[in-house]
Amino acid sequence: MAQIRTVKCPQCGASVRWVPENRFRPFCSERCKQIDLGAWASEDYRVPAAAEGDPGEQSPSGRSTQD
């Protein structure tokens, strides 16, 4: 028999069963899912970008910006 996998809710840290019946996975509830969605919508989560003129940055043509 297969063991049921559990993960931690990324929002509150509660244990969550990773099963198809859990429609909110990886979240524990709709509330945690909505809190996370709201954080993305308000741009609380951001991917850092290279500063303009960064020596390691490449131009769209594939050449270094310092060439």
N, C-alpha and C positions, 0 to 999 in steps of 0.2 A: 504494500500500500504506500502511496506517495505521501511524503511529509508536507504539510501545509506551511508555506513560507510566510514569515512575518517580517514586516519592515516598520521603520519608525515614520510617523507622519512628519513631513518636512516642515509643517507649520507649528504643531504643538508637541511633537515628540511621542505621542501615544503609539502603542503597538497596533499595527494594522495587518489583518490577514490579507495576503495577496491571492485573492480568489476572484474568478469572473463575476461572482455575485456582488462583490463590493464595487458599486458603480462610481465611487469617489476615489478609488485608489490612484495614486499612493497616499491620498489624504484619508483621514479617519471619518470625515463628515463633510457635508455640503458647506458648512460654515467655514471650515479650514480651507476648503477649495476656493471659496469666494474671497476670503482674506488674501490668499496668494494672488488671485486674479486682480484684485484691487491694487496690490503692490506693484504688479507689472504695469497696470494701466496708469498709475501715478508716477511711473518711472523710478520707483524705489530700487529696482534691480537694474544695474547697468553693466555693460561690457566695456572695460577700459579700452580706449583707443590710443594709438600712438599720437604723440604731439606733432604738430606740423613742423617739418624740418628735422624730424628725428633721423639720425644718420642711418639707422637700420631699415628705415621705411622704403618701400619699393613703389614706384609709380605704376599706373595701370599698364604701361607698355612692358613692364618686367625689368626695367633698368632702375638702378639706384638713383635716388633724387640728387645725389652728389656727382653723378657722371656729367 
